[in-house]
Amino acid sequence: MIMDLPDLPPAPSANSDPGLFYGRMSHVDLDARVIDQLTRALKDAAASDGDYFIAAAYGDDGLSAWREDVVRPEFEKFLAALRSGSYRIVVVWEESRITRDPRVGAEFGRIMQVIRGKLIVTNGETRSVYDFQRQRDRDAWHNAVGKSVSESGTKSEWVRRAFEVKRERHEFLGRTVGFGWNCMWVRKGKKVVGTWSVNEEEAEWLREASRRVRAGEAIATVADDFYDRGLRIQHRTSTRKDFEGETGVLTRRTLANYLRNPRIAGLDADGNQDRGWTVTGELSNFPGILTEEEWRATVAALAGGSATIGAARTKKKKDSGPERRATGKRVINTFAGYFVCFACNRSLVRTDTSDRALWRHQMGKSRTHVDCPQSFSIPAGDADKLATIMVAEYIRARAWAKPADTEVGRLQARRARINESLEELPDKIADEIMSADLAGRTEKRYKAQLVKIEQDLAKLARFSTVIDGKAALQDLLGDDVMKRRRVLSVTLEKISVIPGRDLPLRDRLTVVWREQSDR
């Protein structure tokens, strides 16, 4: 973790050599904080009588140097500054702060030899100096790296054994947890130990969700209700006690994952949300929010809801319409793609094909790349019935006569004349009948007229797909999904939906007809 280090004192004199400081503190071995290491380095610099000063400081907090897969961003910046040749003095607290890897140690030694640098190892009271211009000091540096590597092997073996003991005791290892718990961090010698406790205010939301799911309520309905009641959560991506995270929505998926995780019952388990969990015992240092019986009943209820949805989709698939050309998916819902969010214009998604289904808002970025925070739903059965009634009333109130062929022919003839006029413009400019400026304005006007003609032709072609109002009503109220959607494609642009579970459904829907969008 990158640290914010304090401002450094200025150079004591123009003859003082600039130096670099690098500090590192591992969560495994907290001998000294990086701030303390820097303080000791500054003390040594002040005692050097102006020989050198620390011009730049770098520090990695919570990153071990004995693991091969760890990336130390500040260390990479430190090496880049060292390679530049602007600095010849490096100050550290211990040799092991540079590295516990022989390859990195050799690379550091090579850089120091090229720049003819000096390494000062100091605790603020005593110091050791490695002058890389001398072979003896270069050998001493490689010996120090070897010692660090040996300590690293011992430490890694100790860490593995410690982890194995903790696993055998079913101790919680301090991974990031979500909503429902607090952690108190306390320093005990060289370690920082976390003590976990239940956040009763947050836990009550999870207990309520568990009760409602066990009673047969859909998890999407519960998540929407929590959103309407003002629940927001901190998206935590770090175990640091000072990390605040970002406030966000408790989505259906996140809530379901919380309820499925055995940790909510204080149980230790192997696996993850995708592969599933295998309970291995009861956590000895982590409190549960639900009892094991409540958790198992909740997981069974969530699995039962998923199975019911899958069975409903499988059963309906056989009676659904043909596959879409674009996606290859079968058309199941008549109003799929028509109910949209009022804010981001994103299509609502139907949870399943049952009578209790919902048209639900999908959170995240929409097609227009708008990150929409909305979370709401409408009852799918009632919404479909109401939308069908509104479309039927619209059809009855409108004359759906097929446009005459003469109107289409007139537009096509006008389009042909404009295209001919466009082709003549270069000749008029060459014959000096028309200036280039006038020809440009004329071309722009002609192209605008062509766009309008194409829109009118498309509108006539779309309206001509419905022969008359009577036939359209028969198709709309029939059983053929494709015929119903064909009627909608002629009449309906979208149905905008607003939140408000206490409002009448009709007040939450705003219909935009095709004729409105074409104007």
C-alpha positions as CSV (number, residue, x, y, z in Angstrom):
1,M,0.0,0.0,0.0
2,I,1.4,3.4,-1.0
3,M,2.0,5.7,1.9
4,D,1.7,9.5,2.3
5,L,5.0,10.5,3.8
6,P,5.6,13.9,5.6
7,D,7.4,16.8,3.9
8,L,11.2,16.5,4.0
9,P,13.5,19.2,5.4
10,P,15.5,21.3,2.8
11,A,19.2,20.8,2.0
12,P,21.3,22.2,4.9
13,S,23.9,23.5,2.4
14,A,24.7,23.7,-1.3
15,N,27.4,21.1,-0.9
16,S,25.2,18.5,0.7
17,D,24.7,15.4,-1.5
18,P,21.0,14.4,-2.1
19,G,20.0,11.0,-1.0
20,L,17.0,8.6,-1.3
21,F,15.1,6.9,1.5
22,Y,13.2,3.7,1.1
23,G,11.0,2.1,3.8
24,R,8.9,-1.0,3.8
25,M,6.6,-2.5,6.5
26,S,5.1,-6.0,6.1
27,H,1.8,-7.0,7.8
28,V,3.7,-10.3,8.7
29,D,6.5,-8.6,10.6
30,L,5.7,-5.1,12.0
31,D,9.1,-4.3,13.5
32,A,8.9,-0.6,12.7
33,R,6.4,1.6,10.8
34,V,7.6,3.3,7.7
35,I,7.2,6.7,9.4
36,D,9.5,5.5,12.2
37,Q,12.0,4.2,9.7
38,L,12.0,7.6,8.0
39,T,12.4,9.5,11.3
40,R,15.5,7.5,12.1
41,A,16.9,8.1,8.6
42,L,16.3,11.9,9.0
43,K,18.0,11.7,12.4
44,D,21.1,10.2,10.8
45,A,21.1,12.8,8.0
46,A,20.9,15.6,10.6
47,A,23.9,14.1,12.4
48,S,26.0,13.9,9.3
49,D,27.0,17.6,9.5
50,G,25.6,18.4,6.1
51,D,27.3,15.6,4.2
52,Y,24.0,14.5,2.8
53,F,20.3,15.1,3.1
54,I,17.2,13.1,2.1
55,A,15.8,14.6,-1.0
56,A,13.1,12.0,-1.7
57,A,11.4,9.3,0.3
58,Y,9.5,6.2,-0.9
59,G,7.6,3.7,1.3
60,D,5.4,0.6,0.7
61,D,3.1,-0.2,3.6
62,G,1.8,-3.8,4.2
63,L,3.8,-5.4,1.4
64,S,6.1,-8.4,2.1
65,A,9.4,-8.7,0.2
66,W,9.6,-12.5,0.6
67,R,6.7,-13.3,-1.7
68,E,7.6,-13.5,-5.4
69,D,4.2,-12.4,-6.6
70,V,4.1,-9.1,-4.6
71,V,4.5,-5.9,-6.6
72,R,6.0,-2.9,-4.7
73,P,5.0,0.2,-6.7
74,E,7.0,2.6,-4.6
75,F,10.1,0.4,-4.7
76,E,9.9,0.4,-8.5
77,K,9.8,4.2,-8.4
78,F,12.7,4.2,-6.0
79,L,14.8,2.1,-8.4
80,A,13.9,4.3,-11.4
81,A,15.1,7.4,-9.5
82,L,18.3,5.6,-8.6
83,R,18.9,4.6,-12.2
84,S,18.7,8.2,-13.3
85,G,22.1,8.9,-11.7
86,S,20.9,11.9,-9.8
87,Y,21.4,10.3,-6.4
88,R,24.4,8.4,-5.0
89,I,23.2,7.9,-1.4
90,V,20.5,5.5,-0.2
91,V,19.3,5.3,3.4
92,V,17.3,2.3,4.8
93,W,16.5,1.0,8.3
94,E,17.7,-2.6,7.5
95,E,19.2,-4.4,4.6
96,S,16.1,-6.5,4.4
97,R,14.0,-3.4,3.7
98,I,15.5,-3.4,0.2
99,T,14.8,-7.1,-0.6
100,R,14.7,-10.6,0.5
101,D,15.0,-11.9,-3.0
102,P,18.5,-12.6,-4.3
103,R,17.7,-11.5,-7.9
104,V,16.5,-8.1,-6.7
105,G,19.4,-7.8,-4.3
106,A,21.8,-8.4,-7.2
107,E,20.1,-5.8,-9.4
108,F,20.2,-3.2,-6.6
109,G,24.0,-4.0,-6.1
110,R,24.6,-3.6,-9.9
111,I,22.8,-0.2,-10.0
112,M,24.7,1.0,-6.9
113,Q,28.0,-0.1,-8.5
114,V,27.3,1.8,-11.8
115,I,26.4,5.0,-10.0
116,R,29.2,4.5,-7.4
117,G,26.7,4.8,-4.7
118,K,26.7,4.4,-0.9
119,L,24.1,2.5,1.2
120,I,23.6,3.7,4.7
121,V,21.8,1.3,7.1
122,T,20.8,3.2,10.3
123,N,18.4,2.9,13.2
124,G,19.0,6.5,14.2
125,E,21.8,5.7,16.7
126,T,24.2,3.3,14.9
127,R,24.9,3.0,11.2
128,S,26.6,0.8,8.7
129,V,27.8,2.1,5.3
130,Y,28.2,0.0,2.1
131,D,30.5,1.8,-0.4
132,F,29.8,0.0,-3.7
133,Q,33.1,1.3,-5.1
134,R,34.9,-1.2,-2.9
135,Q,34.9,-4.9,-3.5
136,R,34.8,-5.7,0.2
137,D,31.6,-3.7,0.7
138,R,30.0,-5.3,-2.4
139,D,30.7,-8.7,-1.0
140,A,29.3,-7.6,2.4
141,W,26.1,-6.5,0.6
142,H,25.7,-9.9,-1.1
143,N,26.2,-11.6,2.3
144,A,23.5,-9.4,3.8
145,V,21.2,-10.3,1.0
146,G,21.9,-14.0,1.6
147,K,21.1,-13.6,5.3
148,S,17.8,-11.9,4.4
149,V,16.9,-14.7,2.0
150,S,17.6,-17.2,4.7
151,E,15.4,-15.3,7.1
152,S,12.8,-15.1,4.4
153,G,12.7,-18.8,4.1
154,T,12.4,-19.3,7.8
155,K,9.7,-16.6,8.0
156,S,7.7,-18.1,5.1
157,E,7.8,-21.5,6.7
158,W,6.7,-20.0,10.0
159,V,3.9,-18.1,8.3
160,R,2.7,-21.3,6.5
161,R,2.7,-23.2,9.8
162,A,0.9,-20.4,11.6
163,F,-1.8,-20.4,8.9
164,E,-2.2,-24.1,9.1
165,V,-2.7,-23.9,12.9
166,K,-5.3,-21.1,12.4
167,R,-7.1,-23.3,9.8
168,E,-7.1,-26.2,12.2
169,R,-8.6,-24.0,14.9
170,H,-11.1,-22.6,12.4
171,E,-9.9,-19.0,13.0
172,F,-11.1,-16.3,10.7
173,L,-8.0,-15.1,8.8
174,G,-9.0,-11.5,8.5
175,R,-10.2,-11.4,4.9
176,T,-12.4,-8.5,3.7
177,V,-16.0,-9.0,4.8
178,G,-19.0,-7.0,3.8
179,F,-22.1,-5.6,5.3
180,G,-22.9,-6.7,8.9
181,W,-19.7,-6.6,10.9
182,N,-17.2,-4.2,12.6
183,C,-13.6,-4.8,13.2
184,M,-11.4,-3.3,16.0
185,W,-7.7,-3.3,15.1
186,V,-5.2,-3.5,18.1
187,R,-1.4,-3.7,18.0
188,K,0.0,-6.6,20.0
189,G,3.7,-6.4,20.0
190,K,4.8,-6.8,16.3
191,K,1.4,-7.7,15.1
192,V,-1.9,-5.9,14.4
193,V,-4.8,-8.1,15.5
194,G,-8.4,-7.6,14.4
195,T,-11.4,-8.4,16.6
196,W,-14.6,-8.9,14.8
197,S,-18.1,-8.0,16.2
198,V,-21.6,-7.9,14.8
199,N,-22.9,-4.5,13.7
200,E,-26.4,-4.9,15.0
201,E,-27.9,-2.1,12.9
202,E,-26.6,-3.7,9.7
203,A,-27.2,-7.2,10.9
204,E,-30.9,-6.6,11.4
205,W,-31.3,-5.9,7.6
206,L,-29.7,-9.3,6.9
207,R,-31.9,-11.0,9.4
208,E,-35.0,-9.4,7.9
209,A,-33.9,-10.5,4.4
210,S,-33.4,-14.0,5.6
211,R,-36.9,-14.1,7.2
212,R,-38.6,-12.8,4.0
213,V,-36.7,-15.2,1.7
214,R,-37.6,-18.1,3.9
215,A,-41.2,-17.0,3.8
216,G,-41.1,-17.3,0.0
217,E,-40.5,-13.6,-1.0
218,A,-38.3,-13.0,-4.1
219,I,-34.8,-11.7,-3.3
220,A,-35.2,-9.0,-6.0
221,T,-38.3,-7.7,-4.2
222,V,-36.4,-7.6,-0.9
223,A,-33.5,-5.7,-2.5
224,D,-35.8,-3.2,-4.1
225,D,-37.6,-2.6,-0.8
226,F,-34.3,-2.1,1.0
227,Y,-33.4,0.5,-1.6
228,D,-36.7,2.3,-1.3
229,R,-36.2,2.4,2.5
230,G,-32.8,4.2,2.0
231,L,-30.3,1.4,2.6
232,R,-26.9,2.0,1.2
233,I,-23.7,0.1,1.8
234,Q,-20.0,0.7,1.8
235,H,-18.2,-1.2,-1.0
236,R,-15.1,-2.2,0.9
237,T,-12.0,-3.4,-1.1
238,S,-9.5,-3.2,1.7
239,T,-9.1,-4.4,5.3
240,R,-7.4,-1.2,6.4
241,K,-9.4,0.4,9.2
242,D,-9.1,3.9,7.7
243,F,-10.5,2.8,4.3
244,E,-13.9,4.2,3.7
245,G,-14.8,2.8,0.4
246,E,-17.7,4.1,-1.8
247,T,-21.3,4.2,-0.9
248,G,-23.4,2.1,-3.2
249,V,-26.6,0.1,-3.7
250,L,-27.1,-3.3,-2.1
251,T,-28.0,-5.2,-5.3
252,R,-30.0,-8.4,-5.5
253,R,-26.9,-10.4,-6.4
254,T,-24.8,-9.0,-3.5
255,L,-27.6,-9.6,-1.0
256,A,-28.1,-13.2,-2.2
257,N,-24.3,-13.7,-1.9
258,Y,-24.3,-12.4,1.7
259,L,-27.1,-14.8,2.6
260,R,-25.5,-17.8,0.9
261,N,-22.0,-17.2,2.5
262,P,-21.6,-19.6,5.5
263,R,-19.8,-16.8,7.3
264,I,-23.1,-15.2,8.1
265,A,-23.8,-18.1,10.4
266,G,-20.3,-18.0,11.9
267,L,-19.2,-21.1,9.9
268,D,-15.8,-21.8,8.3
269,A,-16.0,-23.0,4.7
270,D,-13.9,-23.7,1.6
271,G,-15.0,-22.5,-1.8
272,N,-16.6,-19.3,-3.2
273,Q,-19.9,-18.0,-4.5
274,D,-19.4,-19.5,-8.0
275,R,-18.2,-23.0,-7.1
276,G,-20.3,-23.3,-3.9
277,W,-19.3,-23.7,-0.3
278,T,-18.1,-26.7,1.8
279,V,-18.6,-26.2,5.5
280,T,-15.6,-27.4,7.5
281,G,-16.5,-26.3,11.0
282,E,-17.5,-23.3,13.2
283,L,-15.3,-20.2,13.3
284,S,-13.7,-19.7,16.7
285,N,-13.2,-16.0,16.5
286,F,-15.9,-14.7,14.2
287,P,-19.5,-14.1,15.4
288,G,-22.5,-15.2,13.3
289,I,-25.6,-13.2,12.5
290,L,-27.9,-16.1,11.7
291,T,-28.1,-19.5,13.3
292,E,-26.9,-22.5,11.3
293,E,-30.5,-23.7,10.9
294,E,-31.7,-20.3,9.6
295,W,-28.8,-20.1,7.2
296,R,-29.4,-23.5,5.7
297,A,-33.1,-22.8,5.4
298,T,-32.3,-19.5,3.6
299,V,-29.9,-21.1,1.2
300,A,-32.5,-23.8,0.4
301,A,-35.1,-21.1,-0.2
302,L,-32.8,-19.2,-2.6
303,A,-32.0,-22.4,-4.4
304,G,-35.6,-23.3,-4.7
305,G,-36.4,-19.9,-6.2
306,S,-33.7,-20.4,-8.8
307,A,-34.9,-23.9,-9.7
308,T,-38.5,-22.6,-10.1
309,I,-37.4,-19.8,-12.4
310,G,-35.3,-22.3,-14.5
311,A,-38.2,-24.7,-14.8
312,A,-40.6,-21.9,-15.8
313,R,-38.2,-20.7,-18.5
314,T,-37.7,-24.2,-19.8
315,K,-41.4,-24.9,-19.9
316,K,-42.2,-21.6,-21.6
317,K,-39.4,-21.9,-24.2
318,K,-41.3,-24.6,-26.1
319,D,-44.3,-22.3,-26.5
320,S,-42.4,-19.1,-27.3
321,G,-41.8,-17.4,-30.6
322,P,-39.0,-18.0,-33.1
323,E,-35.4,-17.0,-32.5
324,R,-34.3,-13.4,-32.9
325,R,-31.9,-12.9,-35.9
326,A,-29.6,-10.6,-33.9
327,T,-29.1,-12.6,-30.7
328,G,-30.4,-16.1,-31.5
329,K,-32.5,-16.1,-28.4
330,R,-36.2,-17.0,-28.5
331,V,-38.8,-14.3,-27.9
332,I,-40.7,-15.1,-24.7
333,N,-42.1,-11.8,-23.3
334,T,-44.3,-9.6,-25.4
335,F,-43.1,-6.3,-23.9
336,A,-39.4,-7.2,-23.6
337,G,-37.4,-4.1,-24.4
338,Y,-40.3,-1.7,-24.1
339,F,-40.3,-1.0,-20.3
340,V,-37.3,1.3,-19.7
341,C,-35.9,3.3,-16.8
342,F,-36.9,7.0,-16.8
343,A,-33.4,8.1,-15.9
344,C,-31.0,6.0,-18.0
345,N,-33.4,4.6,-20.6
346,R,-32.2,1.1,-19.9
347,S,-34.6,-1.8,-20.6
348,L,-36.1,-3.5,-17.5
349,V,-35.6,-7.2,-17.3
350,R,-38.3,-9.7,-16.4
351,T,-37.2,-12.0,-13.6
352,D,-39.1,-15.1,-14.8
353,T,-42.3,-16.1,-16.6
354,S,-44.5,-16.7,-13.6
355,D,-47.4,-14.6,-12.5
356,R,-45.4,-13.2,-9.6
357,A,-42.6,-12.1,-11.9
358,L,-41.2,-8.5,-11.9
359,W,-39.9,-6.1,-14.6
360,R,-36.8,-5.1,-12.7
361,H,-34.2,-2.4,-13.3
362,Q,-30.7,-3.5,-13.9
363,M,-28.1,-1.4,-12.1
364,G,-24.8,-0.4,-13.7
365,K,-23.9,1.3,-16.9
366,S,-26.6,1.6,-19.5
367,R,-26.2,1.5,-23.3
368,T,-25.7,5.3,-23.2
369,H,-22.8,4.7,-20.6
370,V,-24.8,6.3,-17.8
371,D,-24.1,4.8,-14.4
372,C,-27.6,4.6,-13.1
373,P,-28.1,4.2,-9.3
374,Q,-31.8,3.3,-9.6
375,S,-33.2,0.1,-8.2
376,F,-36.9,-0.6,-8.6
377,S,-39.4,-3.0,-10.2
378,I,-43.0,-3.3,-11.3
379,P,-45.2,-6.3,-11.2
380,A,-44.9,-7.9,-14.6
381,G,-48.3,-9.4,-14.9
382,D,-50.2,-6.2,-14.0
383,A,-47.8,-4.0,-16.1
384,D,-48.3,-6.3,-19.2
385,K,-52.1,-6.1,-18.8
386,L,-52.1,-2.4,-18.4
387,A,-49.8,-1.8,-21.3
388,T,-52.0,-4.1,-23.5
389,I,-55.0,-2.0,-22.6
390,M,-53.3,1.2,-23.4
391,V,-52.1,0.0,-26.8
392,A,-55.5,-1.3,-27.6
393,E,-57.1,2.0,-26.8
394,Y,-54.5,3.8,-28.9
395,I,-55.3,1.5,-31.9
396,R,-59.0,2.1,-31.6
397,A,-58.6,5.8,-31.5
398,R,-56.6,6.0,-34.7
399,A,-57.3,5.4,-38.3
400,W,-55.0,2.7,-39.6
401,A,-55.6,2.9,-43.3
402,K,-52.9,1.6,-45.5
403,P,-51.1,4.5,-47.3
404,A,-51.9,4.9,-50.9
405,D,-49.3,3.9,-53.4
406,T,-49.5,7.4,-55.0
407,E,-48.0,8.9,-51.8
408,V,-45.1,6.5,-51.8
409,G,-44.6,7.1,-55.6
410,R,-44.6,10.9,-55.1
411,L,-41.9,10.7,-52.4
412,Q,-39.8,8.4,-54.6
413,A,-40.1,10.7,-57.6
414,R,-39.1,13.7,-55.5
415,R,-36.0,11.8,-54.2
416,A,-35.0,11.0,-57.8
417,R,-35.2,14.6,-58.9
418,I,-33.1,15.8,-55.9
419,N,-30.4,13.1,-56.7
420,E,-30.3,14.4,-60.3
421,S,-29.9,18.0,-59.1
422,L,-27.0,16.9,-56.8
423,E,-25.2,15.2,-59.8
424,E,-25.5,18.4,-61.8
425,L,-23.8,20.6,-59.2
426,P,-20.2,19.9,-60.3
427,D,-21.0,20.8,-63.9
428,K,-22.7,24.0,-62.9
429,I,-19.5,25.0,-60.9
430,A,-17.3,24.1,-63.9
431,D,-19.5,26.2,-66.3
432,E,-19.4,29.1,-63.8
433,I,-23.2,29.0,-63.6
434,M,-23.0,28.6,-59.8
435,S,-20.2,29.6,-57.4
436,A,-18.6,27.0,-55.2
437,D,-20.0,28.6,-52.1
438,L,-23.6,28.6,-53.4
439,A,-23.2,25.1,-54.6
440,G,-22.1,24.0,-51.1
441,R,-25.2,25.6,-49.5
442,T,-27.4,24.0,-52.2
443,E,-25.9,20.6,-51.6
444,K,-26.5,20.9,-47.9
445,R,-30.2,21.8,-48.5
446,Y,-30.7,18.9,-50.9
447,K,-29.2,16.4,-48.5
448,A,-31.5,17.6,-45.7
449,Q,-34.5,17.1,-47.9
450,L,-33.3,13.6,-48.8
451,V,-33.1,12.7,-45.1
452,K,-36.6,13.9,-44.5
453,I,-37.9,11.9,-47.5
454,E,-36.2,8.7,-46.2
455,Q,-37.9,9.3,-42.8
456,D,-41.3,9.7,-44.4
457,L,-40.8,6.6,-46.5
458,A,-39.8,4.5,-43.5
459,K,-42.8,5.8,-41.5
460,L,-45.2,4.8,-44.3
461,A,-43.6,1.4,-44.6
462,R,-43.9,0.8,-40.9
463,F,-47.6,1.8,-40.7
464,S,-48.4,-0.3,-43.7
465,T,-47.5,-3.5,-41.9
466,V,-50.8,-3.2,-40.0
467,I,-53.7,-3.6,-42.5
468,D,-56.3,-2.0,-40.3
469,G,-57.3,-1.4,-36.7
470,K,-59.4,-4.5,-36.4
471,A,-56.7,-6.8,-37.6
472,A,-54.2,-5.1,-35.3
473,L,-56.4,-5.6,-32.3
474,Q,-56.9,-9.3,-33.1
475,D,-53.1,-9.8,-33.3
476,L,-52.5,-7.8,-30.1
477,L,-55.0,-9.8,-28.1
478,G,-54.1,-13.2,-29.7
479,D,-51.7,-15.8,-28.5
480,D,-49.0,-15.4,-31.1
481,V,-46.0,-13.6,-29.5
482,M,-44.5,-12.5,-32.8
483,K,-47.8,-11.0,-34.0
484,R,-48.3,-9.1,-30.8
485,R,-44.7,-7.8,-31.0
486,R,-45.3,-6.8,-34.6
487,V,-48.2,-4.6,-33.6
488,L,-46.0,-3.1,-30.8
489,S,-43.3,-2.3,-33.4
490,V,-45.7,-0.2,-35.3
491,T,-47.4,1.6,-32.5
492,L,-45.1,1.7,-29.4
493,E,-41.7,3.3,-28.9
494,K,-41.2,2.7,-25.2
495,I,-42.8,2.8,-21.8
496,S,-40.8,4.9,-19.3
497,V,-41.1,3.7,-15.7
498,I,-40.4,5.7,-12.5
499,P,-39.8,4.4,-8.9
500,G,-42.5,4.6,-6.3
501,R,-43.9,1.3,-5.0
502,D,-46.7,3.2,-3.2
503,L,-47.9,5.0,-6.4
504,P,-50.6,3.5,-8.6
505,L,-49.1,1.6,-11.5
506,R,-50.7,3.8,-14.1
507,D,-49.0,6.9,-12.6
508,R,-45.6,5.2,-12.9
509,L,-45.8,4.6,-16.6
510,T,-45.3,7.1,-19.4
511,V,-46.0,5.9,-22.9
512,V,-44.1,7.2,-25.9
513,W,-45.8,6.3,-29.2
514,R,-44.1,5.8,-32.5
515,E,-45.7,8.8,-34.0
516,Q,-44.4,11.0,-31.2
517,S,-40.8,9.8,-31.7
518,D,-41.0,10.3,-35.5
519,R,-41.9,14.0,-35.2
